[in-house]
Amino acid sequence: MFALGHELAQTPSHKFDLAHMRVLLEALEHPERKFPAVLIAGTNGKGSTAATLASILQASGYKTGLYTSPHLVRINERVRINGLAVADDAFALIHDLVDRTAERLVSEAELPWHPSFFEMLTAIAFEYFARERIDIAVLEVGMGGRLDATNVVDPRLCVITDIALDHQKYLGETLTEIAREKAGILRTSVPVVTLPQTPEANDVIGNTILALGARAVNAVPYVPPISPNSEQYLVPRTSEKAGYISRYPLQVMGRQITVETPLVGRHQLRNVALAIATAEELAATEFSAITAATIERGIRETRWPGRFQVLPATADHPEIVFDVAHNPAGAWALRSTLSATYEDRPLIFVFGAMRDKAIGEMAEILFPLADRVIATHVDNPRAATAAEIREAAGRISVEISDAPDVRSALAQARAAIGSRGLVVVTGSIYIVGEAMRALAARIE
């Protein structure tokens, strides 16, 4: 049974091969063929896009599965139906089935080795969705796309979010190479929803669409016309909640709606646009219950924790922002949103990252905003130590102190921050998850 905590680091000792995933699913009687699916790949924003689309589908009356990764606090978060994580007993039951099936296939030489953590979890999600007879699944690709375990489905629609440098060890050193891996989810004659991005990514995606005879769906009409130097779409939350929401009018399906999303930041406008365009494409098929009104409601009811999530100040802790920025593009998005929403407030960063990430570049983007940085780490062999973080940030003139774990880092921040100050927890989803667990922050 998987531990219901964080995913352990996986060593790339076995070559990924979708043929192995297909063997496992065939032995399970192909649960992935028992529901229609939307497949979402990209570097940044694919989780936010998936969560928003799933919320729209649920608001439209469809029993909706959502598969995402990684998790913040508990592994169950990755597999949801109508927003509810799979229960422990159901997870354990299906895990036992998939594990026993995999062991039998290995013993009979149908598989060369036991499936990976992610392959197992993907099979569990498919089996759970099939048993629960969902109407549709929204599937977030784990890493890359071409060889990702989710890529065994035959999607009704494919979505590609923003592509940036990340996971270069596995996906390639250039944007062109990474985009080629992401474009591996595309199918002949299957519509592709995307937005213009870097020239390198545009070339790869465009050429792949042409080669496959697919139809490109541009989500640009759903990005609000906001001037580059304006943040007028940001409005304060109601008095009982801290932080901001994004609110703006938009023409959707022939009607004007008010987009009101809890996903804050200019970058999230693109993710919401992708979700809207995908929903409209689905509405033209058998999912005709999707309307402008259900799109409006679904966006408003989206829940995607750890993405510029604000925890209001209490007697026990200051105001805290959780954000899972884990690469330079995510760091720029966080910096932009902090500048727009919390300018002129003292900031303390609780920062930790995996050793294989671009720590120096992330530090150069984020640390100049801070009055102080507290470097920490989680119990993961991939995690960078505080000393490694300080070394990577050596060119930045900001005070960087150490903390042996996230709880200690939060205690240091609480003692150092003033009444107007803000604590920002970021750098890795694992750091954010540990902080949310320590503070009992909501993840549902």
C-alpha positions as a Markdown table, in Angstrom:
| # | Residue | x | y | z |
|---|---|---|---|---|
| 1 | Met | 0.0 | 0.0 | 0.0 |
| 2 | Phe | 1.3 | 3.5 | -0.8 |
| 3 | Ala | 1.9 | 5.6 | 2.2 |
| 4 | Leu | -0.7 | 8.3 | 2.4 |
| 5 | Gly | 1.9 | 11.0 | 2.4 |
| 6 | His | 4.3 | 12.4 | -0.1 |
| 7 | Glu | 5.5 | 10.5 | -3.1 |
| 8 | Leu | 9.0 | 9.1 | -2.6 |
| 9 | Ala | 11.6 | 10.0 | -5.1 |
| 10 | Gln | 11.7 | 7.6 | -8.1 |
| 11 | Thr | 15.1 | 6.7 | -9.6 |
| 12 | Pro | 14.9 | 6.4 | -13.4 |
| 13 | Ser | 16.2 | 2.8 | -13.3 |
| 14 | His | 13.6 | 1.6 | -15.9 |
| 15 | Lys | 12.8 | 3.0 | -19.3 |
| 16 | Phe | 9.3 | 4.4 | -19.6 |
| 17 | Asp | 7.3 | 2.4 | -22.1 |
| 18 | Leu | 3.5 | 2.9 | -22.7 |
| 19 | Ala | 3.4 | -0.7 | -23.9 |
| 20 | His | 3.9 | -1.8 | -20.3 |
| 21 | Met | 1.0 | 0.4 | -19.1 |
| 22 | Arg | -1.2 | -1.0 | -21.8 |
| 23 | Val | -0.4 | -4.6 | -20.7 |
| 24 | Leu | -1.4 | -3.7 | -17.1 |
| 25 | Leu | -4.6 | -2.0 | -18.3 |
| 26 | Glu | -5.5 | -4.9 | -20.5 |
| 27 | Ala | -5.3 | -7.2 | -17.5 |
| 28 | Leu | -7.6 | -4.9 | -15.7 |
| 29 | Glu | -10.1 | -5.1 | -18.6 |
| 30 | His | -9.2 | -1.6 | -19.9 |
| 31 | Pro | -10.9 | 0.7 | -17.4 |
| 32 | Glu | -9.5 | 3.7 | -19.3 |
| 33 | Arg | -11.9 | 2.9 | -22.2 |
| 34 | Lys | -15.0 | 3.2 | -20.0 |
| 35 | Phe | -15.2 | 7.0 | -19.8 |
| 36 | Pro | -14.4 | 9.9 | -22.1 |
| 37 | Ala | -11.5 | 12.0 | -21.2 |
| 38 | Val | -9.7 | 15.3 | -21.7 |
| 39 | Leu | -5.9 | 15.1 | -21.6 |
| 40 | Ile | -4.0 | 18.2 | -20.4 |
| 41 | Ala | -0.2 | 18.6 | -20.8 |
| 42 | Gly | 2.1 | 21.6 | -20.3 |
| 43 | Thr | 4.8 | 22.8 | -17.9 |
| 44 | Asn | 2.9 | 25.4 | -15.9 |
| 45 | Gly | -0.9 | 25.8 | -15.4 |
| 46 | Lys | -2.1 | 22.4 | -16.4 |
| 47 | Gly | -3.3 | 21.7 | -12.8 |
| 48 | Ser | -5.1 | 25.0 | -12.6 |
| 49 | Thr | -6.7 | 24.4 | -16.1 |
| 50 | Ala | -7.7 | 20.9 | -15.1 |
| 51 | Ala | -9.3 | 22.0 | -11.8 |
| 52 | Thr | -11.2 | 24.8 | -13.5 |
| 53 | Leu | -12.5 | 22.6 | -16.3 |
| 54 | Ala | -13.5 | 19.9 | -13.8 |
| 55 | Ser | -15.4 | 22.4 | -11.8 |
| 56 | Ile | -17.2 | 23.7 | -14.9 |
| 57 | Leu | -18.2 | 20.1 | -15.8 |
| 58 | Gln | -19.4 | 19.4 | -12.3 |
| 59 | Ala | -21.5 | 22.7 | -12.3 |
| 60 | Ser | -23.0 | 21.5 | -15.6 |
| 61 | Gly | -24.3 | 18.3 | -13.9 |
| 62 | Tyr | -21.7 | 15.8 | -15.0 |
| 63 | Lys | -20.1 | 13.3 | -12.7 |
| 64 | Thr | -16.5 | 14.4 | -13.2 |
| 65 | Gly | -13.3 | 12.6 | -12.4 |
| 66 | Leu | -10.2 | 14.7 | -11.9 |
| 67 | Tyr | -6.7 | 13.2 | -11.9 |
| 68 | Thr | -3.8 | 15.5 | -10.9 |
| 69 | Ser | -0.3 | 15.3 | -9.5 |
| 70 | Pro | 1.6 | 15.7 | -7.3 |
| 71 | His | -0.4 | 16.0 | -4.1 |
| 72 | Leu | 0.0 | 18.6 | -1.3 |
| 73 | Val | -0.8 | 16.6 | 1.8 |
| 74 | Arg | -2.4 | 13.2 | 1.1 |
| 75 | Ile | -2.1 | 11.0 | -2.0 |
| 76 | Asn | -5.9 | 10.7 | -2.2 |
| 77 | Glu | -6.0 | 14.3 | -3.4 |
| 78 | Arg | -4.8 | 13.2 | -6.8 |
| 79 | Val | -7.9 | 11.2 | -7.6 |
| 80 | Arg | -11.2 | 13.0 | -7.2 |
| 81 | Ile | -14.8 | 12.7 | -8.3 |
| 82 | Asn | -16.9 | 15.9 | -8.1 |
| 83 | Gly | -14.3 | 17.5 | -6.0 |
| 84 | Leu | -14.1 | 14.7 | -3.4 |
| 85 | Ala | -10.9 | 12.8 | -2.9 |
| 86 | Val | -11.0 | 9.0 | -3.1 |
| 87 | Ala | -11.7 | 7.5 | 0.3 |
| 88 | Asp | -9.0 | 5.4 | 2.0 |
| 89 | Asp | -11.0 | 2.2 | 1.9 |
| 90 | Ala | -11.7 | 2.5 | -1.8 |
| 91 | Phe | -8.1 | 3.5 | -2.5 |
| 92 | Ala | -6.8 | 0.5 | -0.6 |
| 93 | Leu | -9.1 | -1.9 | -2.3 |
| 94 | Ile | -8.2 | -0.8 | -5.8 |
| 95 | His | -4.5 | -0.6 | -5.0 |
| 96 | Asp | -4.6 | -4.2 | -3.8 |
| 97 | Leu | -6.2 | -5.3 | -7.1 |
| 98 | Val | -3.8 | -3.3 | -9.3 |
| 99 | Asp | -0.7 | -4.5 | -7.2 |
| 100 | Arg | -1.7 | -8.2 | -7.4 |
| 101 | Thr | -2.4 | -7.9 | -11.1 |
| 102 | Ala | 1.0 | -6.3 | -11.7 |
| 103 | Glu | 2.8 | -9.0 | -9.6 |
| 104 | Arg | 1.0 | -11.7 | -11.6 |
| 105 | Leu | 2.1 | -10.1 | -14.9 |
| 106 | Val | 5.7 | -9.9 | -13.7 |
| 107 | Ser | 5.7 | -13.5 | -12.6 |
| 108 | Glu | 4.2 | -14.6 | -16.0 |
| 109 | Ala | 6.8 | -12.5 | -17.8 |
| 110 | Glu | 4.1 | -10.3 | -19.3 |
| 111 | Leu | 5.8 | -7.3 | -17.7 |
| 112 | Pro | 9.6 | -7.0 | -17.3 |
| 113 | Trp | 9.3 | -5.3 | -13.9 |
| 114 | His | 6.7 | -3.9 | -11.5 |
| 115 | Pro | 5.0 | -0.7 | -12.7 |
| 116 | Ser | 6.3 | 2.6 | -11.3 |
| 117 | Phe | 4.6 | 4.6 | -8.6 |
| 118 | Phe | 3.0 | 6.9 | -11.2 |
| 119 | Glu | 1.9 | 4.0 | -13.5 |
| 120 | Met | 0.3 | 2.3 | -10.5 |
| 121 | Leu | -1.5 | 5.4 | -9.4 |
| 122 | Thr | -2.7 | 6.2 | -12.9 |
| 123 | Ala | -4.1 | 2.6 | -13.2 |
| 124 | Ile | -5.8 | 3.1 | -9.8 |
| 125 | Ala | -7.4 | 6.3 | -10.9 |
| 126 | Phe | -8.7 | 4.7 | -14.1 |
| 127 | Glu | -10.1 | 1.7 | -12.3 |
| 128 | Tyr | -11.8 | 4.0 | -9.7 |
| 129 | Phe | -13.3 | 6.2 | -12.4 |
| 130 | Ala | -14.6 | 3.2 | -14.3 |
| 131 | Arg | -16.2 | 1.6 | -11.2 |
| 132 | Glu | -17.9 | 4.9 | -10.2 |
| 133 | Arg | -19.3 | 5.3 | -13.8 |
| 134 | Ile | -18.2 | 8.9 | -14.2 |
| 135 | Asp | -19.4 | 10.9 | -17.2 |
| 136 | Ile | -16.0 | 12.3 | -18.0 |
| 137 | Ala | -12.5 | 12.5 | -16.7 |
| 138 | Val | -10.1 | 15.5 | -16.7 |
| 139 | Leu | -6.6 | 14.1 | -16.7 |
| 140 | Glu | -3.5 | 16.1 | -16.0 |
| 141 | Val | -0.3 | 14.7 | -17.5 |
| 142 | Gly | 2.3 | 14.0 | -14.9 |
| 143 | Met | 5.5 | 14.8 | -16.8 |
| 144 | Gly | 6.1 | 15.4 | -20.4 |
| 145 | Gly | 3.4 | 13.7 | -22.4 |
| 146 | Arg | 4.6 | 11.4 | -25.1 |
| 147 | Leu | 5.6 | 8.6 | -22.6 |
| 148 | Asp | 3.4 | 9.7 | -19.7 |
| 149 | Ala | 1.2 | 6.9 | -18.2 |
| 150 | Thr | -1.9 | 9.1 | -18.8 |
| 151 | Asn | -1.2 | 9.1 | -22.6 |
| 152 | Val | -2.8 | 5.6 | -23.0 |
| 153 | Val | -6.3 | 7.1 | -23.2 |
| 154 | Asp | -8.0 | 8.1 | -26.4 |
| 155 | Pro | -9.0 | 11.7 | -25.4 |
| 156 | Arg | -12.0 | 13.6 | -26.8 |
| 157 | Leu | -9.9 | 16.8 | -26.5 |
| 158 | Cys | -6.3 | 17.6 | -25.9 |
| 159 | Val | -5.1 | 20.8 | -24.1 |
| 160 | Ile | -1.6 | 22.2 | -24.0 |
| 161 | Thr | -0.8 | 24.9 | -21.4 |
| 162 | Asp | 2.2 | 27.1 | -21.2 |
| 163 | Ile | 5.5 | 25.3 | -21.9 |
| 164 | Ala | 8.7 | 26.4 | -20.1 |
| 165 | Leu | 12.1 | 24.8 | -19.0 |
| 166 | Asp | 11.6 | 22.2 | -16.4 |
| 167 | His | 12.5 | 18.5 | -15.9 |
| 168 | Gln | 15.3 | 19.0 | -18.5 |
| 169 | Lys | 17.0 | 15.8 | -17.3 |
| 170 | Tyr | 14.0 | 13.8 | -18.6 |
| 171 | Leu | 12.5 | 16.0 | -21.3 |
| 172 | Gly | 15.4 | 17.8 | -23.0 |
| 173 | Glu | 17.5 | 20.9 | -22.6 |
| 174 | Thr | 15.6 | 23.2 | -25.0 |
| 175 | Leu | 12.1 | 24.5 | -25.3 |
| 176 | Thr | 11.8 | 22.7 | -28.7 |
| 177 | Glu | 12.7 | 19.4 | -27.1 |
| 178 | Ile | 10.3 | 19.8 | -24.2 |
| 179 | Ala | 7.5 | 21.0 | -26.5 |
| 180 | Arg | 8.0 | 17.9 | -28.6 |
| 181 | Glu | 7.4 | 15.7 | -25.5 |
| 182 | Lys | 4.3 | 17.7 | -24.5 |
| 183 | Ala | 2.9 | 17.5 | -28.1 |
| 184 | Gly | 3.2 | 13.8 | -27.8 |
| 185 | Ile | -0.4 | 13.7 | -26.4 |
| 186 | Leu | -1.9 | 15.0 | -29.7 |
| 187 | Arg | -3.9 | 12.7 | -31.8 |
| 188 | Thr | -5.1 | 12.4 | -35.4 |
| 189 | Ser | -8.3 | 14.4 | -35.9 |
| 190 | Val | -8.6 | 15.2 | -32.2 |
| 191 | Pro | -9.1 | 19.0 | -31.4 |
| 192 | Val | -6.3 | 20.7 | -29.6 |
| 193 | Val | -7.0 | 23.7 | -27.3 |
| 194 | Thr | -4.0 | 25.9 | -26.7 |
| 195 | Leu | -2.7 | 29.5 | -26.6 |
| 196 | Pro | 0.2 | 31.2 | -28.4 |
| 197 | Gln | 3.4 | 31.0 | -26.4 |
| 198 | Thr | 7.1 | 31.0 | -27.2 |
| 199 | Pro | 8.1 | 30.8 | -30.9 |
| 200 | Glu | 9.9 | 27.4 | -30.3 |
| 201 | Ala | 6.8 | 25.9 | -28.6 |
| 202 | Asn | 4.5 | 27.4 | -31.2 |
| 203 | Asp | 6.5 | 25.8 | -34.1 |
| 204 | Val | 6.4 | 22.4 | -32.5 |
| 205 | Ile | 2.8 | 22.4 | -31.6 |
| 206 | Gly | 1.7 | 23.9 | -34.9 |
| 207 | Asn | 3.7 | 21.5 | -37.0 |
| 208 | Thr | 2.4 | 18.5 | -35.0 |
| 209 | Ile | -1.2 | 19.6 | -35.4 |
| 210 | Leu | -0.6 | 19.9 | -39.2 |
| 211 | Ala | 1.1 | 16.5 | -39.4 |
| 212 | Leu | -1.8 | 14.8 | -37.6 |
| 213 | Gly | -4.6 | 16.7 | -39.3 |
| 214 | Ala | -5.9 | 17.8 | -36.0 |
| 215 | Arg | -8.0 | 20.9 | -35.4 |
| 216 | Ala | -6.5 | 23.8 | -33.4 |
| 217 | Val | -8.7 | 25.7 | -31.0 |
| 218 | Asn | -7.3 | 29.0 | -30.0 |
| 219 | Ala | -8.3 | 30.2 | -26.5 |
| 220 | Val | -7.3 | 33.8 | -27.1 |
| 221 | Pro | -10.9 | 35.1 | -27.3 |
| 222 | Tyr | -11.3 | 34.1 | -23.7 |
| 223 | Val | -8.3 | 36.0 | -22.4 |
| 224 | Pro | -9.6 | 39.3 | -21.1 |
| 225 | Pro | -8.3 | 42.5 | -22.9 |
| 226 | Ile | -6.4 | 43.9 | -19.9 |
| 227 | Ser | -3.6 | 46.4 | -20.5 |
| 228 | Pro | -0.1 | 45.1 | -19.7 |
| 229 | Asn | 0.5 | 47.6 | -16.9 |
| 230 | Ser | -2.9 | 47.2 | -15.3 |
| 231 | Glu | -4.2 | 45.0 | -12.5 |
| 232 | Gln | -7.8 | 46.1 | -12.7 |
| 233 | Tyr | -9.1 | 42.6 | -12.8 |
| 234 | Leu | -8.0 | 42.1 | -9.1 |
| 235 | Val | -10.6 | 42.8 | -6.5 |
| 236 | Pro | -10.4 | 42.3 | -2.7 |
| 237 | Arg | -12.2 | 39.3 | -1.3 |
| 238 | Thr | -15.1 | 39.8 | 1.1 |
| 239 | Ser | -14.2 | 41.0 | 4.6 |
| 240 | Glu | -14.1 | 37.5 | 6.2 |
| 241 | Lys | -11.5 | 36.3 | 3.7 |
| 242 | Ala | -8.0 | 37.6 | 3.1 |
| 243 | Gly | -6.4 | 38.1 | -0.3 |
| 244 | Tyr | -7.9 | 38.8 | -3.7 |
| 245 | Ile | -9.9 | 37.3 | -6.5 |
| 246 | Ser | -9.9 | 37.9 | -10.2 |
| 247 | Arg | -13.1 | 39.4 | -11.7 |
| 248 | Tyr | -13.8 | 40.6 | -15.2 |
| 249 | Pro | -16.6 | 40.5 | -17.8 |
| 250 | Leu | -16.3 | 38.1 | -20.8 |
| 251 | Gln | -18.3 | 37.1 | -23.8 |
| 252 | Val | -18.9 | 33.3 | -23.7 |
| 253 | Met | -21.2 | 31.3 | -25.9 |
| 254 | Gly | -23.0 | 34.4 | -27.0 |
| 255 | Arg | -23.6 | 35.8 | -23.5 |
| 256 | Gln | -21.7 | 38.1 | -21.2 |
| 257 | Ile | -20.7 | 36.5 | -18.0 |
| 258 | Thr | -18.7 | 37.6 | -15.0 |
| 259 | Val | -15.6 | 35.6 | -14.6 |
| 260 | Glu | -14.8 | 35.4 | -10.9 |
| 261 | Thr | -12.0 | 33.0 | -10.1 |
| 262 | Pro | -10.2 | 32.4 | -6.9 |
| 263 | Leu | -7.1 | 31.6 | -8.9 |
| 264 | Val | -5.2 | 34.9 | -8.6 |
| 265 | Gly | -2.5 | 36.1 | -10.9 |
| 266 | Arg | -2.2 | 37.3 | -14.5 |
| 267 | His | -0.9 | 33.9 | -15.5 |
| 268 | Gln | -4.2 | 32.3 | -14.3 |
| 269 | Leu | -6.1 | 34.3 | -16.9 |
| 270 | Arg | -4.6 | 32.1 | -19.6 |
| 271 | Asn | -5.4 | 28.9 | -17.6 |
| 272 | Val | -9.1 | 30.0 | -17.2 |
| 273 | Ala | -9.2 | 30.8 | -20.9 |
| 274 | Leu | -8.1 | 27.3 | -21.8 |
| 275 | Ala | -10.7 | 25.8 | -19.5 |
| 276 | Ile | -13.4 | 28.0 | -21.0 |
| 277 | Ala | -12.4 | 27.1 | -24.6 |
| 278 | Thr | -12.3 | 23.4 | -23.8 |
| 279 | Ala | -15.7 | 23.6 | -22.1 |
| 280 | Glu | -17.2 | 25.3 | -25.1 |
| 281 | Glu | -15.7 | 22.6 | -27.4 |
| 282 | Leu | -17.2 | 19.9 | -25.2 |
| 283 | Ala | -20.6 | 21.6 | -25.2 |
| 284 | Ala | -20.7 | 21.2 | -29.0 |
| 285 | Thr | -20.6 | 17.4 | -28.5 |
| 286 | Glu | -22.6 | 15.2 | -26.2 |
| 287 | Phe | -21.9 | 17.5 | -23.2 |
| 288 | Ser | -24.6 | 19.9 | -24.2 |
| 289 | Ala | -25.6 | 20.7 | -20.6 |
| 290 | Ile | -22.6 | 23.1 | -20.5 |
| 291 | Thr | -23.8 | 26.6 | -20.9 |
| 292 | Ala | -22.5 | 30.1 | -20.3 |
| 293 | Ala | -24.2 | 30.1 | -16.9 |
| 294 | Thr | -22.6 | 26.8 | -15.8 |
| 295 | Ile | -19.2 | 28.0 | -17.0 |
| 296 | Glu | -19.6 | 31.1 | -14.9 |
| 297 | Arg | -20.6 | 29.1 | -11.9 |
| 298 | Gly | -17.9 | 26.4 | -12.3 |
| 299 | Ile | -15.1 | 29.0 | -12.5 |
| 300 | Arg | -16.4 | 30.7 | -9.4 |
| 301 | Glu | -16.5 | 27.4 | -7.5 |
| 302 | Thr | -13.1 | 26.2 | -8.5 |
| 303 | Arg | -10.9 | 24.9 | -5.7 |
| 304 | Trp | -7.2 | 24.4 | -6.3 |
| 305 | Pro | -5.3 | 24.8 | -3.1 |
| 306 | Gly | -1.7 | 25.9 | -2.8 |
| 307 | Arg | -1.9 | 28.3 | -5.8 |
| 308 | Phe | -1.5 | 31.7 | -4.3 |
| 309 | Gln | -3.7 | 30.5 | -1.5 |
| 310 | Val | -4.0 | 33.0 | 1.3 |
| 311 | Leu | -4.3 | 32.0 | 5.0 |
| 312 | Pro | -5.6 | 34.9 | 7.0 |
| 313 | Ala | -3.8 | 36.1 | 10.0 |
| 314 | Thr | -4.8 | 34.7 | 13.4 |
| 315 | Ala | -3.6 | 35.0 | 17.0 |
| 316 | Asp | -1.3 | 32.1 | 16.2 |
| 317 | His | 0.3 | 33.1 | 12.9 |
| 318 | Pro | 0.6 | 36.1 | 10.5 |
| 319 | Glu | -1.0 | 36.2 | 7.1 |
| 320 | Ile | 0.5 | 33.5 | 4.9 |
| 321 | Val | 0.5 | 32.9 | 1.1 |
| 322 | Phe | 1.1 | 29.4 | -0.2 |
| 323 | Asp | 2.2 | 29.1 | -3.8 |
| 324 | Val | 3.8 | 26.1 | -5.4 |
| 325 | Ala | 6.1 | 28.0 | -7.8 |
| 326 | His | 8.7 | 25.3 | -8.6 |
| 327 | Asn | 10.5 | 26.6 | -11.7 |
| 328 | Pro | 11.5 | 30.0 | -13.0 |
| 329 | Ala | 8.3 | 30.6 | -15.0 |
| 330 | Gly | 6.3 | 29.9 | -11.8 |
| 331 | Ala | 8.6 | 32.2 | -9.8 |
| 332 | Trp | 7.9 | 35.1 | -12.3 |
| 333 | Ala | 4.2 | 34.5 | -12.0 |
| 334 | Leu | 4.4 | 34.6 | -8.2 |
| 335 | Arg | 6.6 | 37.7 | -8.2 |
| 336 | Ser | 4.1 | 39.5 | -10.5 |
| 337 | Thr | 1.1 | 38.6 | -8.3 |
| 338 | Leu | 2.9 | 39.6 | -5.1 |
| 339 | Ser | 3.8 | 42.9 | -6.6 |
| 340 | Ala | 0.2 | 43.5 | -7.7 |
| 341 | Thr | -1.5 | 42.5 | -4.5 |
| 342 | Tyr | 0.9 | 43.1 | -1.6 |
| 343 | Glu | 3.2 | 46.0 | -2.6 |
| 344 | Asp | 4.9 | 47.9 | 0.3 |
| 345 | Arg | 4.4 | 45.1 | 2.8 |
| 346 | Pro | 7.3 | 43.4 | 4.5 |
| 347 | Leu | 7.8 | 39.9 | 3.1 |
| 348 | Ile | 9.5 | 36.8 | 4.6 |
| 349 | Phe | 10.0 | 33.8 | 2.3 |
| 350 | Val | 10.0 | 30.3 | 3.6 |
| 351 | Phe | 11.7 | 28.6 | 0.7 |
| 352 | Gly | 12.7 | 25.1 | -0.2 |
| 353 | Ala | 13.2 | 23.3 | -3.5 |
| 354 | Met | 14.3 | 20.0 | -5.0 |
| 355 | Arg | 17.9 | 19.8 | -5.9 |
| 356 | Asp | 17.3 | 19.3 | -9.6 |
| 357 | Lys | 15.4 | 22.6 | -10.0 |
| 358 | Ala | 16.8 | 25.9 | -11.2 |
| 359 | Ile | 17.3 | 27.2 | -7.6 |
| 360 | Gly | 19.6 | 30.0 | -8.5 |
| 361 | Glu | 17.4 | 31.4 | -11.1 |
| 362 | Met | 14.3 | 31.1 | -8.9 |
| 363 | Ala | 16.2 | 32.9 | -6.1 |
| 364 | Glu | 17.2 | 35.7 | -8.4 |
| 365 | Ile | 13.6 | 36.2 | -9.4 |
| 366 | Leu | 12.0 | 36.0 | -5.9 |
| 367 | Phe | 14.5 | 36.8 | -3.2 |
| 368 | Pro | 15.0 | 40.5 | -4.0 |
| 369 | Leu | 11.3 | 41.0 | -2.9 |
| 370 | Ala | 12.0 | 39.7 | 0.6 |
| 371 | Asp | 13.2 | 41.3 | 3.7 |
| 372 | Arg | 14.4 | 37.9 | 4.8 |
| 373 | Val | 14.5 | 34.3 | 3.4 |
| 374 | Ile | 14.3 | 31.2 | 5.6 |
| 375 | Ala | 15.7 | 28.2 | 3.7 |
| 376 | Thr | 14.4 | 24.8 | 4.6 |
| 377 | His | 13.8 | 21.4 | 3.3 |
| 378 | Val | 11.5 | 18.3 | 3.6 |
| 379 | Asp | 12.5 | 14.7 | 4.2 |
| 380 | Asn | 13.0 | 13.8 | 0.6 |
| 381 | Pro | 16.3 | 12.6 | -1.0 |
| 382 | Arg | 15.8 | 15.1 | -3.8 |
| 383 | Ala | 15.4 | 18.1 | -1.5 |
| 384 | Ala | 18.2 | 20.7 | -1.6 |
| 385 | Thr | 19.7 | 21.6 | 1.8 |
| 386 | Ala | 19.6 | 25.1 | 3.2 |
| 387 | Ala | 23.3 | 25.4 | 2.6 |
| 388 | Glu | 22.8 | 24.4 | -1.1 |
| 389 | Ile | 20.0 | 27.0 | -1.4 |
| 390 | Arg | 22.2 | 29.7 | 0.1 |
| 391 | Glu | 25.1 | 28.8 | -2.2 |
| 392 | Ala | 22.7 | 29.0 | -5.3 |
| 393 | Ala | 21.5 | 32.4 | -4.1 |
| 394 | Gly | 25.0 | 33.7 | -3.3 |
| 395 | Arg | 24.8 | 36.7 | -5.6 |
| 396 | Ile | 21.7 | 38.1 | -3.9 |
| 397 | Ser | 22.1 | 40.5 | -1.0 |
| 398 | Val | 19.3 | 39.3 | 1.2 |
| 399 | Glu | 19.5 | 37.7 | 4.7 |
| 400 | Ile | 19.1 | 34.0 | 4.4 |
| 401 | Ser | 18.8 | 31.9 | 7.5 |
| 402 | Asp | 18.4 | 28.1 | 8.0 |
| 403 | Ala | 15.7 | 26.0 | 9.4 |
| 404 | Pro | 15.9 | 22.2 | 9.8 |
| 405 | Asp | 12.4 | 21.6 | 8.8 |
| 406 | Val | 9.2 | 23.5 | 7.7 |
| 407 | Arg | 7.7 | 23.8 | 11.2 |
| 408 | Ser | 10.9 | 25.4 | 12.4 |
| 409 | Ala | 10.9 | 27.8 | 9.4 |
| 410 | Leu | 7.3 | 28.8 | 10.1 |
| 411 | Ala | 8.2 | 29.5 | 13.8 |
| 412 | Gln | 11.2 | 31.6 | 12.8 |
| 413 | Ala | 9.0 | 33.6 | 10.3 |
| 414 | Arg | 6.3 | 34.1 | 13.0 |
| 415 | Ala | 8.8 | 35.4 | 15.4 |
| 416 | Ala | 10.5 | 37.8 | 12.9 |
| 417 | Ile | 7.5 | 39.2 | 11.0 |
| 418 | Gly | 5.7 | 42.4 | 12.1 |
| 419 | Ser | 2.0 | 43.0 | 12.3 |
| 420 | Arg | 1.9 | 44.2 | 8.6 |
| 421 | Gly | 4.2 | 41.5 | 7.4 |
| 422 | Leu | 3.4 | 38.6 | 5.0 |
| 423 | Val | 4.9 | 35.1 | 5.0 |
| 424 | Val | 5.3 | 33.5 | 1.6 |
| 425 | Val | 5.8 | 29.7 | 1.5 |
| 426 | Thr | 7.1 | 28.6 | -1.9 |
| 427 | Gly | 9.7 | 26.8 | -4.0 |
| 428 | Ser | 8.2 | 23.3 | -4.0 |
| 429 | Ile | 4.9 | 21.7 | -3.7 |
| 430 | Tyr | 6.4 | 19.5 | -1.0 |
| 431 | Ile | 7.4 | 22.6 | 1.1 |
| 432 | Val | 3.9 | 24.0 | 0.6 |
| 433 | Gly | 2.3 | 20.7 | 1.6 |
| 434 | Glu | 4.3 | 20.4 | 4.8 |
| 435 | Ala | 3.4 | 24.0 | 5.7 |
| 436 | Met | -0.3 | 23.4 | 5.1 |
| 437 | Arg | -0.2 | 20.3 | 7.2 |
| 438 | Ala | 1.6 | 22.1 | 10.0 |
| 439 | Leu | -1.0 | 24.9 | 10.0 |
| 440 | Ala | -4.0 | 22.6 | 9.2 |
| 441 | Ala | -4.8 | 24.7 | 6.2 |
| 442 | Arg | -7.7 | 23.6 | 4.0 |
| 443 | Ile | -7.0 | 21.5 | 1.0 |
| 444 | Glu | -10.5 | 20.6 | 0.0 |
